[in-house]
Amino acid sequence: MGLTIGVDIGGTKIAAGVVDEDGTMIAKTRRNTSASDVGAIQAEVADAVAELRSEHEVIAVGVAAAGFVDAASGVVLFAPNLAWRDEPLKADLTKRIGLPVVIENDANAAAWGEFRFGAAREVEDAVLVTVGTGLGGGIVMDGRVLRGHVGVGGELGHVRMVPDGIRCGCGNRGCWEQYASGNALQREGRELVATGSPFGARLSELCGGDPEKLRGGMITQAAGEGDAAALDLLADLGHWLGEGMAQIAAVLDPALFVVGGGVVEAGDLVIGPARAALARQLTGRAHRPEIGIVPAALGTGAGVIGAADLARAAG
């Protein structure tokens, strides 16, 4: 089978690693990159791969790309945070690297990593929900990545939760990520600080009284200290997370939800309320097993590990 390289391309950095058949990353490197320079992104990927190949013999490269990916052709149709528009990424990187290359959406790659080697390795049907600045996701059904017709399946953050709700960056209103994401947590915390209420005194203290300086990490810190306002904010986020999971479960019926992203740092302060909301809203809940919600196991390496394994499977 051999070693493969996984590459995870984000808006500001590229992470790459050599991964063995057991999903262990045995070497890694990273590069900074410019989101607006397509040529520089591809050149940095090729350079990172060359560095890793100088010490390890590898058979293929898997690339996790943030955007709409046609996995069959290896074309990135659109990337919201990178300058890719109908970019033939597979063809370009194959030419630069000289090895077989597989291109996959970054959330799909992370979901595959968790399915193969992480928190979902005991099931065949799982949904990864990544809660960071926004909300993303990847879906594995019957042991296969669910990509959809043109490769844009799994855009969970843009499932509409609230008709005519908060305007989303995608242009629609009421998307799930407007209620269950780092941005949502910050927005709610800032609104509380702006009221001047004594209830938000600790949060106000942490941000120096300036609501715009409040960050999600500050809310998590205050919650860890037992601050009631911060605990309420995290519980609200967890509630919305579970509400959305119930909608996804009605369509996909997964055995497990895996939660990744920065919210994992808050642990059961978020996941506990999510479990409660999912159990309360799950369709047919009295006649089916509960669906588990667990934290992701692979951390920030999930995309690299998943991409590398998909490249191995394609070979």
N, C-alpha and C positions, 0 to 999 in steps of 0.2 A: 504493500500500500504506500509506504513512504511518507515523508514529511511534506506539509504544505504551508504556504504563507497566507495569512489573513490580513487584510488591510481595511481599516475603518476610516472613511473620509468624512470629516465634519467641516463646519464652516471656517474654522481657524486652525485646525490641526489634523494631522494624519497619524494614526496609530497603526503599527504593523508588528506582526509577530510570527514566529515559526511555531507550528502546532503539530503535535504528534497524534497518533491514532486514538489515544485516550482522551483527547481534548486538553492536554497539558501544554501551556505555552512555555517553550524552552528557551526562547530568546525573543527580545522585543526591541523596537526602536520607535522614534516618533519624529515628525517634521512639522514645522509651522508652515502655513500656506496662505495665499491670498484667495479669498472667495471669488474675486472678480477676474482672475487670470487663469483661464482654462489650461493653457499650455503649461503654466507653472505647476498647476495641480498634478497633471499627468507626469511631468518631469520629476516632481518630488516623490510621487508614488514609485516610479521606476528606480529612483535613487535609493529609496528605503528598501525596496526588494533586493537591489544589487548588494547593499550592505549585508543583509541577512543571508543572501546566497553565498557570500564570500566565506562563510564559516559553516554553512549547512547545505546539504544536497536536497533540493526540493523538486517536486514533480508538477506542481500547479500553484496558481495564485487565485484566491477568492477576494473579491472587493465588495465591501459593504458601502453603499453610496446613499446619502440622504437625498431622496427624491423619488419621483415616479420612474420605475425601472421596468423596461421590457426585458425580462430575464432571458427569453429565448434568443433575442438578437443582441443583447448586451448594450442596448441604447438607453441612455438616461433621457426620458422624454421631457422632464422638467424638474428642477431642483429649486426650492424656495429660497435657500440660503447660499447657493452656489451659482456660478454663471454657466450652467449647463442647460441648453435648450436643444433637444434632439441630438444629443452628443453621442457619437459612436464610440463609447468608452472602451468596450471590449476590443474592438478592432485596433484602436490606437494603442492600448496598453499591451496587447498581444505583440504588436510590432516592436514596441519599445523593450519589452521584457524577454521575449523569445520563449515563453512558456504558455501552456494553456491557461486561459483566464476566464473566470466566472464572475459575472456582475449580479449583485442582489441588493435589494432595498435594505437599508441599515437596520430597520426594526425587524424585518423578516429574518435577517442574519442573526440578530440577537435572540429572537424567539427560537430559531433553530439551535443555537448554542445552548440555551436553557433546556430545550427538549432533549438534546442528545447527551449533554454532560452536566446539566445543572438541576434546577429545582423541579423541572417537569420530566425528568428522565424515566419516571415510573408510569407515565400515562401516554396514550396515543393522541389525545385531543387536548390542546392547551392554548390559552390566549395570554400573551405577554402584554401588559399595559405599562408603558414607561411614563412616569410622571416627573417631568423636569420643568423647564420653562413653559413648555406646552404639554400636550398629552399625545403620545403615539402608541403604536401597537403592532404586534405581529401575531399571526395565527397559524397554528399547526393542527390540521385535521387529518385523521386516519394516517398519521405519521408522515404527512407531506405538508410543505409550506403552501398556504392558500394565497394565491397571487391575484386571482381574478382575470378578467378578459384581457386587459392591456397592462397588467402588472401593478395596478394601483389599489388593489384590495388591501384591507387592513388599516385604512386611514381612520382609526377609531376616534381620534380627537374631534373629528368633524361630523360625527353622528349628532343630529339635532336633539337636544334634551329639553329645551324650553322654547316653545313657539314664540317668535318675536322677542326673544331674550337679548342678552348682551351681544353686541356686534363683535364678530370674530375677525381675525386678520385675514381669513379666507374670503371675507366679504359677506358671508351669511350671518344669521343671528341665532343665538341659543346653542352653539356647538358645545359638546361635552367639555372640551378643554377650557372653556370660559368659566367653568365651575369646579373643575377638578384638575388643577395644575399649579405649578409654582407661581405663575402670573396671577392666577385667581387668588391664591393665598396672600400674595403681596397686596393685591388690590383691596381685599377685604380688611387686611391689617392696617393699611394706610388710611382707609376710610374711618376706621375706629380711632386711630391716633388723631386724625383731623377734627374729630368731634370735641376733643379735649376732655372726654369723659374720664373720670377717675378709674373706671374699669380698665382702661388701656394705659394706665400710668407706667407700668413696667416696659411696655413696648415703646412708649414715648421716650422713656429714659434711654433705652438702647439705641434709638435713632437720633438722639439729641434734640427731640422735639420737632424734627423735620420729617413729615410723613414720607416724602420722596426718598429719604435715605433708609427707610425700613426695608429689610431684605428677609427672604424666607428663612434663612439661617438664624436670624435674630428671633423669629417667632418660635422656631424649634428650640432654641436655647431657653427662651422664657418658659416654654412648656415643660422643659426638663427641670426647671426650677419650681414647677408647680403653679405657675401663673394661670389664673382662671381664664383670662381673655385668650391667651395663646392656646390653651387646651381646647377652648370652644372653637377657635378658628381651625385647628387641625381636625377636630371632630366633624366640623362642617365639610371640610375637604373630603374626609373619609366617607361621609354620608353620600356626597355626590358621586364619589368613585363607585360605591356599591350600587347606587341607583343606575348608573350607566352599565355596570356589569350585568345587572338583571336584564337590561334591554339586549345586550350582546348574547346573553345566555338563552334568551327566547329564540334567537335565530340559529345559534351555533351549537348549543348544548355541550360546552366543553367540560372536561373532567376537572379542570383546574384553571384558576387565574394566577398568573405570576406577576408580581408588581416590582418594577425596577425604577431606576432614576433616583434623584435626590431625596424623594419622599421616604425612601426606605430608612433613612437615618432617624425618622420619627417613630419607626416601628409600629407597635400596637396602638399608639396614639392616633394613627390614621387607619391602619389595617383593621383594628378592632371595630370601629364604626362602619367601615366598608363591609365587613362580614355581616354585621347586624342589618345593614340596609339591603344587602343582597338576599339574605335569608328572608327578610320581610317582603321583598318585591318579586322574588323568583316565581315565575309562572308554574303552577301546579306543585307548589312547594310541599304540600302535604302528601304528595304521591311520588316523590323522586328523592334521590340522595342529595344531601347538601353538596354544593360546589365549593371546594376549598379555595382559599386565597392565601398565598405564601409569598414571602419576599424572594426576589431573584437571588441566585447563588453565585453568579459569575461576575457581578459588578460591571465595571467599565470594559472588561475584556470580552464580554459576551459577543459583541459584533465581530471582533477579530476571530474568535474561536469558531463561531458559527460560519463565517465566510470561508475560513480555511477548511472546515469540514464539508461544506457544500462543494468546494473545488475538488476535494478528494472524491466525493461521491460521483461527481460528474465525469471524473477520469475513469 
